[in-house]
Amino acid sequence: MRQVRRLVCVALIALVLYPLILLGVVYREVWTSGLPGGGNGPADAYRHTLASALVAYTLSPRAVDWLTWWTEERHQPMDAANLMDAHNNRLGAMIGNRSHSPSDVLKRVKTAVELGQQDAPSADCVTWLPPRMWQNNRFF
């Protein structure tokens, strides 16, 4: 019984620590990137792509699919911001799944964001909304 309690405690700690560590890494990278548009702009796209890539790398792309459904796709009809976030989440999952290390994840995501564009024409390009729709101080 004692071992079961320890296992449960370790599992609960992991469930709390994993998202905190992940969010800490993601927000540190986004805040220090200097990118504008914390909501709907390049910084928001970076945040979604990086978080999804790290989740896919450390857990699985299926975890990203579930999180994307929960945070974006269950809101029907989806607006432009939800569509953008879901797009970048899927791209991040692909990047994380193809990466070989956490530093490789970061490098690949940074490159993808540098090559990203407003209303990206393809699924393999990071996208964001037009500047008039950006919310510069929004990070949630």
CNS distance restraints for C-alpha pairs under 8 A (distance, minus, plus):
assign (resid   1 and name CA) (resid   5 and name CA) 6.38 0.50 0.50
assign (resid   2 and name CA) (resid   6 and name CA) 6.31 0.50 0.50
assign (resid   3 and name CA) (resid   7 and name CA) 6.11 0.50 0.50
assign (resid   4 and name CA) (resid   8 and name CA) 6.13 0.50 0.50
assign (resid   5 and name CA) (resid   9 and name CA) 6.11 0.50 0.50
assign (resid   6 and name CA) (resid  10 and name CA) 6.12 0.50 0.50
assign (resid   7 and name CA) (resid  11 and name CA) 6.10 0.50 0.50
assign (resid   8 and name CA) (resid  12 and name CA) 6.13 0.50 0.50
assign (resid   9 and name CA) (resid  13 and name CA) 6.11 0.50 0.50
assign (resid  10 and name CA) (resid  14 and name CA) 6.11 0.50 0.50
assign (resid  11 and name CA) (resid  15 and name CA) 6.15 0.50 0.50
assign (resid  12 and name CA) (resid  16 and name CA) 6.31 0.50 0.50
assign (resid  13 and name CA) (resid  17 and name CA) 5.89 0.50 0.50
assign (resid  14 and name CA) (resid  18 and name CA) 5.66 0.50 0.50
assign (resid  15 and name CA) (resid  19 and name CA) 7.11 0.50 0.50
assign (resid  16 and name CA) (resid  20 and name CA) 6.60 0.50 0.50
assign (resid  17 and name CA) (resid  21 and name CA) 5.96 0.50 0.50
assign (resid  18 and name CA) (resid  22 and name CA) 6.05 0.50 0.50
assign (resid  19 and name CA) (resid  23 and name CA) 5.88 0.50 0.50
assign (resid  20 and name CA) (resid  24 and name CA) 5.98 0.50 0.50
assign (resid  21 and name CA) (resid  25 and name CA) 6.25 0.50 0.50
assign (resid  22 and name CA) (resid  26 and name CA) 6.21 0.50 0.50
assign (resid  22 and name CA) (resid  51 and name CA) 7.21 0.50 0.50
assign (resid  22 and name CA) (resid  54 and name CA) 7.49 0.50 0.50
assign (resid  23 and name CA) (resid  27 and name CA) 5.89 0.50 0.50
assign (resid  23 and name CA) (resid  51 and name CA) 7.44 0.50 0.50
assign (resid  24 and name CA) (resid  28 and name CA) 6.00 0.50 0.50
assign (resid  25 and name CA) (resid  29 and name CA) 6.26 0.50 0.50
assign (resid  26 and name CA) (resid  30 and name CA) 6.20 0.50 0.50
assign (resid  26 and name CA) (resid  47 and name CA) 6.30 0.50 0.50
assign (resid  26 and name CA) (resid  50 and name CA) 6.54 0.50 0.50
assign (resid  26 and name CA) (resid  51 and name CA) 6.07 0.50 0.50
assign (resid  27 and name CA) (resid  31 and name CA) 5.86 0.50 0.50
assign (resid  27 and name CA) (resid  47 and name CA) 7.20 0.50 0.50
assign (resid  28 and name CA) (resid  32 and name CA) 6.12 0.50 0.50
assign (resid  29 and name CA) (resid  33 and name CA) 5.98 0.50 0.50
assign (resid  30 and name CA) (resid  34 and name CA) 7.45 0.50 0.50
assign (resid  30 and name CA) (resid  35 and name CA) 7.39 0.50 0.50
assign (resid  30 and name CA) (resid  43 and name CA) 6.19 0.50 0.50
assign (resid  30 and name CA) (resid  46 and name CA) 6.79 0.50 0.50
assign (resid  30 and name CA) (resid  47 and name CA) 6.17 0.50 0.50
assign (resid  31 and name CA) (resid  35 and name CA) 7.94 0.50 0.50
assign (resid  33 and name CA) (resid  43 and name CA) 7.84 0.50 0.50
assign (resid  35 and name CA) (resid  42 and name CA) 6.10 0.50 0.50
assign (resid  35 and name CA) (resid  43 and name CA) 5.07 0.50 0.50
assign (resid  36 and name CA) (resid  41 and name CA) 6.52 0.50 0.50
assign (resid  36 and name CA) (resid  42 and name CA) 6.10 0.50 0.50
assign (resid  36 and name CA) (resid  43 and name CA) 5.66 0.50 0.50
assign (resid  36 and name CA) (resid 136 and name CA) 6.08 0.50 0.50
assign (resid  37 and name CA) (resid  41 and name CA) 3.86 0.50 0.50
assign (resid  37 and name CA) (resid  42 and name CA) 5.56 0.50 0.50
assign (resid  37 and name CA) (resid  43 and name CA) 5.31 0.50 0.50
assign (resid  37 and name CA) (resid  44 and name CA) 6.35 0.50 0.50
assign (resid  37 and name CA) (resid 131 and name CA) 7.54 0.50 0.50
assign (resid  37 and name CA) (resid 134 and name CA) 5.01 0.50 0.50
assign (resid  37 and name CA) (resid 135 and name CA) 5.63 0.50 0.50
assign (resid  37 and name CA) (resid 136 and name CA) 4.35 0.50 0.50
assign (resid  37 and name CA) (resid 137 and name CA) 7.31 0.50 0.50
assign (resid  37 and name CA) (resid 138 and name CA) 7.77 0.50 0.50
assign (resid  38 and name CA) (resid  42 and name CA) 7.15 0.50 0.50
assign (resid  38 and name CA) (resid  43 and name CA) 4.80 0.50 0.50
assign (resid  38 and name CA) (resid  44 and name CA) 4.81 0.50 0.50
assign (resid  38 and name CA) (resid 134 and name CA) 7.15 0.50 0.50
assign (resid  38 and name CA) (resid 135 and name CA) 5.92 0.50 0.50
assign (resid  38 and name CA) (resid 136 and name CA) 4.78 0.50 0.50
assign (resid  38 and name CA) (resid 137 and name CA) 5.55 0.50 0.50
assign (resid  38 and name CA) (resid 138 and name CA) 4.87 0.50 0.50
assign (resid  38 and name CA) (resid 139 and name CA) 5.21 0.50 0.50
assign (resid  39 and name CA) (resid  43 and name CA) 7.22 0.50 0.50
assign (resid  39 and name CA) (resid  44 and name CA) 5.18 0.50 0.50
assign (resid  39 and name CA) (resid 134 and name CA) 5.47 0.50 0.50
assign (resid  39 and name CA) (resid 135 and name CA) 4.50 0.50 0.50
assign (resid  39 and name CA) (resid 136 and name CA) 6.05 0.50 0.50
assign (resid  39 and name CA) (resid 137 and name CA) 7.15 0.50 0.50
assign (resid  39 and name CA) (resid 138 and name CA) 4.99 0.50 0.50
assign (resid  39 and name CA) (resid 139 and name CA) 6.16 0.50 0.50
assign (resid  39 and name CA) (resid 140 and name CA) 7.67 0.50 0.50
assign (resid  40 and name CA) (resid  44 and name CA) 5.55 0.50 0.50
assign (resid  40 and name CA) (resid  45 and name CA) 7.04 0.50 0.50
assign (resid  40 and name CA) (resid  81 and name CA) 6.09 0.50 0.50
assign (resid  40 and name CA) (resid  84 and name CA) 7.71 0.50 0.50
assign (resid  40 and name CA) (resid 128 and name CA) 5.88 0.50 0.50
assign (resid  40 and name CA) (resid 129 and name CA) 5.58 0.50 0.50
assign (resid  40 and name CA) (resid 133 and name CA) 6.54 0.50 0.50
assign (resid  40 and name CA) (resid 134 and name CA) 4.99 0.50 0.50
assign (resid  40 and name CA) (resid 135 and name CA) 6.53 0.50 0.50
assign (resid  41 and name CA) (resid  45 and name CA) 6.25 0.50 0.50
assign (resid  41 and name CA) (resid 128 and name CA) 5.01 0.50 0.50
assign (resid  41 and name CA) (resid 129 and name CA) 5.81 0.50 0.50
assign (resid  41 and name CA) (resid 130 and name CA) 7.36 0.50 0.50
assign (resid  41 and name CA) (resid 131 and name CA) 6.82 0.50 0.50
assign (resid  41 and name CA) (resid 133 and name CA) 7.78 0.50 0.50
assign (resid  41 and name CA) (resid 134 and name CA) 5.30 0.50 0.50
assign (resid  41 and name CA) (resid 135 and name CA) 7.49 0.50 0.50
assign (resid  41 and name CA) (resid 136 and name CA) 7.83 0.50 0.50
assign (resid  42 and name CA) (resid  46 and name CA) 6.06 0.50 0.50
assign (resid  42 and name CA) (resid 113 and name CA) 7.40 0.50 0.50
assign (resid  42 and name CA) (resid 127 and name CA) 7.61 0.50 0.50
assign (resid  42 and name CA) (resid 128 and name CA) 5.88 0.50 0.50
assign (resid  43 and name CA) (resid  47 and name CA) 6.14 0.50 0.50
assign (resid  44 and name CA) (resid  48 and name CA) 6.28 0.50 0.50
assign (resid  44 and name CA) (resid 128 and name CA) 7.75 0.50 0.50
assign (resid  44 and name CA) (resid 139 and name CA) 7.00 0.50 0.50
assign (resid  45 and name CA) (resid  49 and name CA) 6.03 0.50 0.50
assign (resid  45 and name CA) (resid  84 and name CA) 7.75 0.50 0.50
assign (resid  45 and name CA) (resid  85 and name CA) 6.91 0.50 0.50
assign (resid  45 and name CA) (resid  88 and name CA) 6.28 0.50 0.50
assign (resid  45 and name CA) (resid 113 and name CA) 7.48 0.50 0.50
assign (resid  45 and name CA) (resid 126 and name CA) 6.73 0.50 0.50
assign (resid  45 and name CA) (resid 127 and name CA) 6.46 0.50 0.50
assign (resid  45 and name CA) (resid 128 and name CA) 6.01 0.50 0.50
assign (resid  46 and name CA) (resid  50 and name CA) 5.87 0.50 0.50
assign (resid  46 and name CA) (resid 109 and name CA) 7.48 0.50 0.50
assign (resid  46 and name CA) (resid 110 and name CA) 7.67 0.50 0.50
assign (resid  46 and name CA) (resid 113 and name CA) 6.16 0.50 0.50
assign (resid  47 and name CA) (resid  51 and name CA) 5.98 0.50 0.50
assign (resid  48 and name CA) (resid  52 and name CA) 6.03 0.50 0.50
assign (resid  48 and name CA) (resid  85 and name CA) 6.34 0.50 0.50
assign (resid  48 and name CA) (resid  88 and name CA) 5.93 0.50 0.50
assign (resid  48 and name CA) (resid  89 and name CA) 5.61 0.50 0.50
assign (resid  48 and name CA) (resid  92 and name CA) 7.33 0.50 0.50
assign (resid  49 and name CA) (resid  53 and name CA) 6.03 0.50 0.50
assign (resid  49 and name CA) (resid  88 and name CA) 5.04 0.50 0.50
assign (resid  49 and name CA) (resid  89 and name CA) 5.33 0.50 0.50
assign (resid  49 and name CA) (resid  90 and name CA) 7.86 0.50 0.50
assign (resid  49 and name CA) (resid  91 and name CA) 6.53 0.50 0.50
assign (resid  49 and name CA) (resid  92 and name CA) 4.27 0.50 0.50
assign (resid  49 and name CA) (resid  93 and name CA) 7.71 0.50 0.50
assign (resid  49 and name CA) (resid 109 and name CA) 6.72 0.50 0.50
assign (resid  49 and name CA) (resid 126 and name CA) 7.61 0.50 0.50
assign (resid  50 and name CA) (resid  54 and name CA) 6.13 0.50 0.50
assign (resid  50 and name CA) (resid  92 and name CA) 6.09 0.50 0.50
assign (resid  50 and name CA) (resid 105 and name CA) 7.75 0.50 0.50
assign (resid  50 and name CA) (resid 106 and name CA) 7.10 0.50 0.50
assign (resid  50 and name CA) (resid 109 and name CA) 6.02 0.50 0.50
assign (resid  51 and name CA) (resid  55 and name CA) 6.20 0.50 0.50
assign (resid  51 and name CA) (resid  89 and name CA) 7.84 0.50 0.50
assign (resid  51 and name CA) (resid  92 and name CA) 7.33 0.50 0.50
assign (resid  52 and name CA) (resid  56 and name CA) 6.03 0.50 0.50
assign (resid  52 and name CA) (resid  64 and name CA) 5.86 0.50 0.50
assign (resid  52 and name CA) (resid  89 and name CA) 5.25 0.50 0.50
assign (resid  52 and name CA) (resid  90 and name CA) 7.43 0.50 0.50
assign (resid  52 and name CA) (resid  92 and name CA) 4.79 0.50 0.50
assign (resid  52 and name CA) (resid  93 and name CA) 5.29 0.50 0.50
assign (resid  52 and name CA) (resid  96 and name CA) 7.31 0.50 0.50
assign (resid  53 and name CA) (resid  57 and name CA) 6.01 0.50 0.50
assign (resid  53 and name CA) (resid  89 and name CA) 7.70 0.50 0.50
assign (resid  53 and name CA) (resid  91 and name CA) 7.84 0.50 0.50
assign (resid  53 and name CA) (resid  92 and name CA) 4.14 0.50 0.50
assign (resid  53 and name CA) (resid  93 and name CA) 4.78 0.50 0.50
assign (resid  53 and name CA) (resid  94 and name CA) 7.09 0.50 0.50
assign (resid  53 and name CA) (resid  95 and name CA) 5.64 0.50 0.50
assign (resid  53 and name CA) (resid  96 and name CA) 3.94 0.50 0.50
assign (resid  53 and name CA) (resid  97 and name CA) 7.29 0.50 0.50
assign (resid  53 and name CA) (resid 105 and name CA) 6.57 0.50 0.50
assign (resid  53 and name CA) (resid 109 and name CA) 7.63 0.50 0.50
assign (resid  54 and name CA) (resid  58 and name CA) 5.98 0.50 0.50
assign (resid  54 and name CA) (resid  92 and name CA) 7.87 0.50 0.50
assign (resid  54 and name CA) (resid  93 and name CA) 7.91 0.50 0.50
assign (resid  54 and name CA) (resid  96 and name CA) 5.88 0.50 0.50
assign (resid  54 and name CA) (resid 102 and name CA) 7.37 0.50 0.50
assign (resid  54 and name CA) (resid 105 and name CA) 6.90 0.50 0.50
assign (resid  55 and name CA) (resid  59 and name CA) 5.47 0.50 0.50
assign (resid  55 and name CA) (resid  60 and name CA) 6.49 0.50 0.50
assign (resid  55 and name CA) (resid  61 and name CA) 7.30 0.50 0.50
assign (resid  55 and name CA) (resid  63 and name CA) 6.96 0.50 0.50
assign (resid  55 and name CA) (resid  64 and name CA) 6.45 0.50 0.50
assign (resid  55 and name CA) (resid  93 and name CA) 7.44 0.50 0.50
assign (resid  55 and name CA) (resid  96 and name CA) 7.33 0.50 0.50
assign (resid  56 and name CA) (resid  60 and name CA) 4.15 0.50 0.50
assign (resid  56 and name CA) (resid  61 and name CA) 4.37 0.50 0.50
assign (resid  56 and name CA) (resid  62 and name CA) 7.48 0.50 0.50
assign (resid  56 and name CA) (resid  63 and name CA) 6.78 0.50 0.50
assign (resid  56 and name CA) (resid  64 and name CA) 6.23 0.50 0.50
assign (resid  56 and name CA) (resid  92 and name CA) 7.67 0.50 0.50
assign (resid  56 and name CA) (resid  93 and name CA) 5.09 0.50 0.50
assign (resid  56 and name CA) (resid  94 and name CA) 7.68 0.50 0.50
assign (resid  56 and name CA) (resid  96 and name CA) 4.97 0.50 0.50
assign (resid  56 and name CA) (resid  97 and name CA) 5.69 0.50 0.50
assign (resid  57 and name CA) (resid  61 and name CA) 7.64 0.50 0.50
assign (resid  57 and name CA) (resid  93 and name CA) 7.75 0.50 0.50
assign (resid  57 and name CA) (resid  96 and name CA) 4.46 0.50 0.50
assign (resid  57 and name CA) (resid  97 and name CA) 5.50 0.50 0.50
assign (resid  57 and name CA) (resid  99 and name CA) 6.97 0.50 0.50
assign (resid  57 and name CA) (resid 102 and name CA) 7.69 0.50 0.50
assign (resid  57 and name CA) (resid 105 and name CA) 7.73 0.50 0.50
assign (resid  59 and name CA) (resid  63 and name CA) 6.61 0.50 0.50
assign (resid  60 and name CA) (resid  64 and name CA) 7.03 0.50 0.50
assign (resid  60 and name CA) (resid  93 and name CA) 7.94 0.50 0.50
assign (resid  60 and name CA) (resid  97 and name CA) 7.25 0.50 0.50
assign (resid  61 and name CA) (resid  65 and name CA) 6.37 0.50 0.50
assign (resid  61 and name CA) (resid  93 and name CA) 5.18 0.50 0.50
assign (resid  61 and name CA) (resid  94 and name CA) 7.27 0.50 0.50
assign (resid  61 and name CA) (resid  96 and name CA) 7.73 0.50 0.50
assign (resid  61 and name CA) (resid  97 and name CA) 6.60 0.50 0.50
assign (resid  62 and name CA) (resid  66 and name CA) 6.28 0.50 0.50
assign (resid  63 and name CA) (resid  67 and name CA) 6.16 0.50 0.50
assign (resid  64 and name CA) (resid  68 and name CA) 5.88 0.50 0.50
assign (resid  64 and name CA) (resid  89 and name CA) 6.95 0.50 0.50
assign (resid  64 and name CA) (resid  90 and name CA) 7.41 0.50 0.50
assign (resid  64 and name CA) (resid  93 and name CA) 6.30 0.50 0.50
assign (resid  65 and name CA) (resid  69 and name CA) 6.17 0.50 0.50
assign (resid  65 and name CA) (resid  90 and name CA) 7.40 0.50 0.50
assign (resid  66 and name CA) (resid  70 and name CA) 6.17 0.50 0.50
assign (resid  67 and name CA) (resid  71 and name CA) 5.97 0.50 0.50
assign (resid  68 and name CA) (resid  72 and name CA) 5.41 0.50 0.50
assign (resid  68 and name CA) (resid  73 and name CA) 6.39 0.50 0.50
assign (resid  68 and name CA) (resid  86 and name CA) 5.98 0.50 0.50
assign (resid  68 and name CA) (resid  89 and name CA) 6.70 0.50 0.50
assign (resid  69 and name CA) (resid  73 and name CA) 4.50 0.50 0.50
assign (resid  69 and name CA) (resid  74 and name CA) 5.65 0.50 0.50
assign (resid  70 and name CA) (resid  74 and name CA) 5.94 0.50 0.50
assign (resid  71 and name CA) (resid  75 and name CA) 7.92 0.50 0.50
assign (resid  72 and name CA) (resid  78 and name CA) 7.46 0.50 0.50
assign (resid  72 and name CA) (resid  82 and name CA) 5.22 0.50 0.50
assign (resid  72 and name CA) (resid  83 and name CA) 7.49 0.50 0.50
assign (resid  72 and name CA) (resid  85 and name CA) 7.11 0.50 0.50
assign (resid  72 and name CA) (resid  86 and name CA) 6.26 0.50 0.50
assign (resid  73 and name CA) (resid  78 and name CA) 6.64 0.50 0.50
assign (resid  73 and name CA) (resid  82 and name CA) 7.13 0.50 0.50
assign (resid  73 and name CA) (resid  83 and name CA) 7.97 0.50 0.50
assign (resid  73 and name CA) (resid  86 and name CA) 7.29 0.50 0.50
assign (resid  78 and name CA) (resid  82 and name CA) 5.71 0.50 0.50
assign (resid  78 and name CA) (resid  83 and name CA) 6.35 0.50 0.50
assign (resid  79 and name CA) (resid  83 and name CA) 6.28 0.50 0.50
assign (resid  80 and name CA) (resid  84 and name CA) 6.09 0.50 0.50
assign (resid  80 and name CA) (resid 129 and name CA) 7.71 0.50 0.50
assign (resid  81 and name CA) (resid  85 and name CA) 6.16 0.50 0.50
assign (resid  81 and name CA) (resid 129 and name CA) 7.43 0.50 0.50
assign (resid  82 and name CA) (resid  86 and name CA) 6.04 0.50 0.50
assign (resid  83 and name CA) (resid  87 and name CA) 6.09 0.50 0.50
assign (resid  84 and name CA) (resid  88 and name CA) 6.27 0.50 0.50
assign (resid  84 and name CA) (resid 127 and name CA) 6.51 0.50 0.50
assign (resid  84 and name CA) (resid 128 and name CA) 6.26 0.50 0.50
assign (resid  84 and name CA) (resid 129 and name CA) 7.41 0.50 0.50
assign (resid  85 and name CA) (resid  89 and name CA) 6.02 0.50 0.50
assign (resid  86 and name CA) (resid  90 and name CA) 6.23 0.50 0.50
assign (resid  87 and name CA) (resid  91 and name CA) 6.34 0.50 0.50
assign (resid  87 and name CA) (resid 123 and name CA) 7.05 0.50 0.50
assign (resid  87 and name CA) (resid 126 and name CA) 7.77 0.50 0.50
assign (resid  87 and name CA) (resid 127 and name CA) 7.60 0.50 0.50
assign (resid  88 and name CA) (resid  92 and name CA) 5.98 0.50 0.50
assign (resid  88 and name CA) (resid 126 and name CA) 5.84 0.50 0.50
assign (resid  88 and name CA) (resid 127 and name CA) 6.78 0.50 0.50
assign (resid  89 and name CA) (resid  93 and name CA) 6.18 0.50 0.50
assign (resid  90 and name CA) (resid  94 and name CA) 6.42 0.50 0.50
assign (resid  91 and name CA) (resid  95 and name CA) 6.30 0.50 0.50
assign (resid  91 and name CA) (resid 123 and name CA) 6.97 0.50 0.50
assign (resid  91 and name CA) (resid 124 and name CA) 6.17 0.50 0.50
assign (resid  91 and name CA) (resid 125 and name CA) 7.47 0.50 0.50
assign (resid  91 and name CA) (resid 126 and name CA) 7.19 0.50 0.50
assign (resid  92 and name CA) (resid  96 and name CA) 6.05 0.50 0.50
assign (resid  92 and name CA) (resid 109 and name CA) 7.29 0.50 0.50
assign (resid  93 and name CA) (resid  97 and name CA) 6.02 0.50 0.50
assign (resid  94 and name CA) (resid  98 and name CA) 6.31 0.50 0.50
assign (resid  95 and name CA) (resid  99 and name CA) 6.15 0.50 0.50
assign (resid  95 and name CA) (resid 105 and name CA) 6.79 0.50 0.50
assign (resid  95 and name CA) (resid 108 and name CA) 6.85 0.50 0.50
assign (resid  95 and name CA) (resid 109 and name CA) 7.10 0.50 0.50
assign (resid  96 and name CA) (resid 105 and name CA) 5.86 0.50 0.50
assign (resid  99 and name CA) (resid 104 and name CA) 5.69 0.50 0.50
assign (resid  99 and name CA) (resid 105 and name CA) 5.47 0.50 0.50
assign (resid  99 and name CA) (resid 108 and name CA) 7.84 0.50 0.50
assign (resid 100 and name CA) (resid 104 and name CA) 6.01 0.50 0.50
assign (resid 100 and name CA) (resid 105 and name CA) 7.43 0.50 0.50
assign (resid 101 and name CA) (resid 105 and name CA) 6.31 0.50 0.50
assign (resid 102 and name CA) (resid 106 and name CA) 6.37 0.50 0.50
assign (resid 103 and name CA) (resid 107 and name CA) 6.13 0.50 0.50
assign (resid 104 and name CA) (resid 108 and name CA) 6.01 0.50 0.50
assign (resid 105 and name CA) (resid 109 and name CA) 6.09 0.50 0.50
assign (resid 106 and name CA) (resid 110 and name CA) 6.07 0.50 0.50
assign (resid 107 and name CA) (resid 111 and name CA) 6.24 0.50 0.50
assign (resid 108 and name CA) (resid 112 and name CA) 6.13 0.50 0.50
assign (resid 109 and name CA) (resid 113 and name CA) 6.14 0.50 0.50
assign (resid 110 and name CA) (resid 114 and name CA) 6.14 0.50 0.50
assign (resid 111 and name CA) (resid 115 and name CA) 6.25 0.50 0.50
assign (resid 112 and name CA) (resid 116 and name CA) 5.97 0.50 0.50
assign (resid 112 and name CA) (resid 125 and name CA) 6.66 0.50 0.50
assign (resid 112 and name CA) (resid 126 and name CA) 6.12 0.50 0.50
assign (resid 113 and name CA) (resid 125 and name CA) 8.00 0.50 0.50
assign (resid 113 and name CA) (resid 126 and name CA) 5.74 0.50 0.50
assign (resid 115 and name CA) (resid 125 and name CA) 7.16 0.50 0.50
assign (resid 115 and name CA) (resid 126 and name CA) 7.32 0.50 0.50
assign (resid 116 and name CA) (resid 120 and name CA) 6.91 0.50 0.50
assign (resid 116 and name CA) (resid 125 and name CA) 5.51 0.50 0.50
assign (resid 116 and name CA) (resid 126 and name CA) 4.41 0.50 0.50
assign (resid 116 and name CA) (resid 127 and name CA) 5.60 0.50 0.50
assign (resid 116 and name CA) (resid 128 and name CA) 7.93 0.50 0.50
assign (resid 117 and name CA) (resid 125 and name CA) 7.45 0.50 0.50
assign (resid 117 and name CA) (resid 126 and name CA) 6.50 0.50 0.50
assign (resid 117 and name CA) (resid 127 and name CA) 5.20 0.50 0.50
assign (resid 117 and name CA) (resid 128 and name CA) 6.45 0.50 0.50
assign (resid 118 and name CA) (resid 127 and name CA) 5.38 0.50 0.50
assign (resid 118 and name CA) (resid 128 and name CA) 4.80 0.50 0.50
assign (resid 118 and name CA) (resid 129 and name CA) 5.48 0.50 0.50
assign (resid 118 and name CA) (resid 130 and name CA) 6.09 0.50 0.50
assign (resid 119 and name CA) (resid 127 and name CA) 5.56 0.50 0.50
assign (resid 119 and name CA) (resid 128 and name CA) 5.99 0.50 0.50
assign (resid 119 and name CA) (resid 129 and name CA) 6.13 0.50 0.50
assign (resid 119 and name CA) (resid 130 and name CA) 7.66 0.50 0.50
assign (resid 120 and name CA) (resid 125 and name CA) 5.96 0.50 0.50
assign (resid 120 and name CA) (resid 126 and name CA) 6.63 0.50 0.50
assign (resid 120 and name CA) (resid 127 and name CA) 4.93 0.50 0.50
assign (resid 120 and name CA) (resid 128 and name CA) 7.50 0.50 0.50
assign (resid 121 and name CA) (resid 125 and name CA) 7.39 0.50 0.50
assign (resid 129 and name CA) (resid 133 and name CA) 6.35 0.50 0.50
assign (resid 129 and name CA) (resid 134 and name CA) 7.11 0.50 0.50
assign (resid 130 and name CA) (resid 134 and name CA) 7.03 0.50 0.50
